[in-house]
Amino acid sequence: MTPQGAPDRFRRLLPMVIVVLVFLAPVTGSWLLRLSGWRSEHLVNYGTLVTPPKPVPAGAVDLERVGGGALDPHFLLGKWTLIQVDRTPCDTACAHRLWVTRQVRVTLGEDLRRVQRLLVFSGGRPDPHLAELRAAHPDLTIVGGSPQQLRTMFDWLNSGGGGPVDGHVYLVDPLGNLMMRYPADLKPSGLQKDLKRLLKVSHIG
């Protein structure tokens, strides 16, 4: 190739090089961001997605309402359900999680009726402040049970990974599928974004 031909060849290849770079830039950028651990709050869920969603197994809701009576076996069907698991008595951290889910539910406006809350006591001594808890959270369903009764529920909640269930909040869809797991120190803004997005695109529940 003559020295004069090199610039001409470069000029001919330049458009192709630009096209390749344009297509590679997003892929390379995404790969680098993934390696760095960066997450866009506008593009990802706050909660940890359970993939694939885990359908509720038989016997998982064979629990007793605190105060008497069995939990409806179809309780998890028809609405989005926030399940919180904590030991009794409900300590400061437990109370804060309840406050977060209550306040987020209130912000949903007309969609509030599509979301219900379930507190599962995993064990411990009787809560001396149960009356105050009920007064502060009149919409909350509170249940407990023997270790044998709770095992099926907890095995299901843990089927998406994440370790012990105590102190965590889970989201179940209206078909009874476990969809998301939330950290013990869940933030109202993150939970609110997830719920509003799901309620907007979902036509069930």
C-alpha positions in Angstrom: 0.0 0.0 0.0 1.3 3.4 -1.0 1.7 6.1 1.7 -1.0 8.1 -0.2 -3.4 5.2 -0.1 -3.4 4.8 3.7 -5.3 8.0 4.4 -7.9 7.1 1.8 -8.4 3.7 3.3 -8.7 5.2 6.7 -11.4 7.6 5.5 -13.3 4.8 4.0 -13.2 2.7 7.2 -14.0 5.6 9.5 -17.8 5.5 9.2 -17.7 1.7 10.0 -15.5 2.3 13.0 -17.9 4.9 14.3 -20.9 2.6 13.9 -19.1 -0.2 15.8 -18.1 2.2 18.6 -21.7 3.5 18.9 -23.0 0.0 19.3 -20.3 -1.2 21.6 -20.4 1.9 23.9 -23.6 1.0 25.8 -22.6 -2.6 26.2 -19.2 -1.7 27.4 -20.6 0.9 29.7 -23.2 -1.5 31.1 -20.5 -4.1 31.8 -18.2 -1.6 33.5 -21.1 -0.3 35.7 -22.0 -3.9 36.6 -18.5 -4.6 37.7 -18.4 -1.5 39.8 -21.7 -2.4 41.5 -23.5 0.7 40.4 -27.3 0.5 40.1 -29.6 3.1 38.6 -32.5 3.7 41.0 -34.7 4.5 38.0 -34.1 1.2 36.2 -33.9 -1.5 39.0 -36.1 -2.8 41.7 -35.3 -1.8 45.3 -36.3 -5.2 46.6 -34.4 -8.4 45.7 -36.3 -10.1 42.9 -37.1 -13.7 43.4 -36.6 -15.4 40.1 -38.5 -17.4 39.2 -41.4 -16.3 41.5 -42.2 -19.1 44.0 -45.9 -20.1 44.3 -47.2 -20.5 47.8 -47.1 -24.2 48.7 -49.9 -26.1 50.4 -49.9 -25.6 54.1 -47.9 -22.3 54.1 -50.8 -20.3 55.5 -52.0 -22.9 58.1 -51.4 -20.4 60.8 -53.4 -19.0 63.7 -54.5 -15.4 64.1 -53.1 -13.9 67.3 -56.2 -13.5 69.4 -57.9 -16.6 68.0 -59.1 -18.2 64.8 -57.3 -19.7 61.8 -56.0 -17.6 59.0 -58.1 -17.9 55.8 -56.3 -20.5 53.6 -56.9 -18.1 50.6 -55.5 -15.0 52.4 -52.6 -14.6 50.0 -54.9 -14.6 46.9 -56.5 -11.6 45.3 -54.3 -8.8 46.8 -50.6 -7.8 46.9 -49.4 -8.9 50.3 -46.5 -7.5 52.4 -45.4 -10.2 54.8 -43.2 -9.2 57.7 -41.5 -11.8 59.9 -40.4 -10.8 63.4 -40.1 -12.3 66.9 -42.1 -11.2 69.8 -42.3 -8.9 71.5 -42.1 -6.5 68.6 -39.0 -4.4 69.3 -38.0 -1.0 68.0 -36.7 -2.4 64.7 -39.9 -4.5 64.2 -42.0 -1.4 65.0 -40.1 0.7 62.4 -40.7 -1.9 59.7 -44.4 -1.9 60.5 -44.3 1.9 60.3 -42.6 1.9 56.9 -45.1 -0.6 55.4 -48.1 1.3 56.9 -46.9 4.7 55.6 -46.1 3.4 52.2 -49.5 1.7 51.9 -51.2 5.0 52.8 -49.3 6.8 50.0 -50.8 4.5 47.4 -54.1 6.4 47.3 -56.9 4.5 45.6 -54.6 1.5 45.2 -54.3 1.2 49.0 -57.1 -1.4 48.9 -55.0 -3.6 46.6 -52.3 -4.1 49.2 -52.6 -5.9 52.5 -50.1 -6.5 55.4 -49.4 -9.7 57.3 -47.2 -9.9 60.4 -45.9 -13.3 61.2 -44.5 -13.8 64.7 -41.8 -16.4 64.4 -41.5 -17.1 68.2 -40.7 -15.6 71.5 -42.7 -14.7 74.5 -46.2 -13.1 74.3 -46.1 -9.4 73.4 -47.3 -7.3 76.3 -48.0 -4.4 73.9 -50.2 -6.3 71.5 -53.2 -4.0 72.1 -51.1 -0.9 71.3 -49.8 -2.7 68.2 -53.3 -3.4 67.0 -54.4 0.2 67.7 -51.5 1.6 65.7 -52.1 -0.8 62.8 -55.8 -1.6 62.4 -55.3 -3.0 58.9 -52.6 -5.4 60.0 -53.3 -9.2 60.2 -51.1 -10.8 62.9 -50.5 -14.5 63.0 -48.3 -17.1 64.7 -48.0 -20.8 65.2 -46.0 -23.7 66.4 -42.5 -24.3 64.9 -44.1 -27.1 62.8 -46.8 -24.8 61.5 -44.3 -22.0 60.7 -41.8 -24.2 58.9 -43.6 -24.4 55.6 -44.1 -20.7 55.5 -40.5 -19.9 56.3 -39.1 -22.5 53.9 -41.2 -20.9 51.2 -40.1 -17.4 52.1 -36.5 -18.5 52.1 -36.8 -20.4 48.8 -35.6 -17.3 47.0 -32.4 -17.2 49.0 -31.3 -14.5 51.4 -30.8 -16.4 54.7 -32.9 -16.2 57.8 -36.4 -14.8 57.4 -36.6 -12.9 60.8 -36.6 -9.2 60.4 -37.4 -9.2 56.7 -40.3 -8.1 54.6 -41.5 -10.0 51.5 -43.9 -9.1 48.7 -46.3 -11.7 47.4 -48.4 -11.1 44.2 -52.2 -11.6 44.0 -51.7 -15.1 42.6 -49.8 -16.2 45.7 -46.3 -16.0 44.1 -43.3 -14.8 46.2 -41.8 -12.0 44.2 -39.4 -9.9 46.3 -37.4 -9.8 49.5 -36.6 -6.6 51.3 -33.8 -5.8 53.8 -34.4 -5.5 57.5 -33.6 -1.8 57.2 -36.0 -1.2 54.3 -36.4 2.4 53.1 -39.9 3.9 52.5 -38.9 5.4 49.2 -37.6 2.2 47.7 -40.6 0.1 48.7 -43.0 2.9 47.5 -41.3 2.9 44.0 -41.6 -0.8 43.7 -45.2 -1.0 44.7 -46.3 2.0 42.6 -44.5 0.5 39.5 -46.1 -2.9 40.0 -49.6 -1.6 40.7 -49.4 0.6 37.6 -48.5 -2.2 35.2 -50.5 -5.0 36.9 -54.1 -5.7 36.2 -54.5 -8.4 38.9 -55.3 -7.7 42.5 
